[in-house]
Amino acid sequence: MFRRREAVPFAFVAEADSFRSNVTPPPRQRASASQLMGRTLIGLTITAGLVGALMLGMPALETGSSGQAQQSEASQGR
């Protein structure tokens, strides 16, 4: 079934820009020293994990030049 579409007045959007609230949000609490240390340790752990995975994965991504040399020597001997 088709839904009936009605025109939506967008005057409220224009009025919302000029509206200012007199209610201020509460100030944000500052992070404690233990929270900052925890965030730092989590960041360092994630970074170390990514660097370690990259270091261990790089040899597998390299193209083996020794394998190509062995193949070319075997083909020359025939």
Helices and strands as residue ranges (DSSP letters): H 11-18, H 33-61, H 65-77
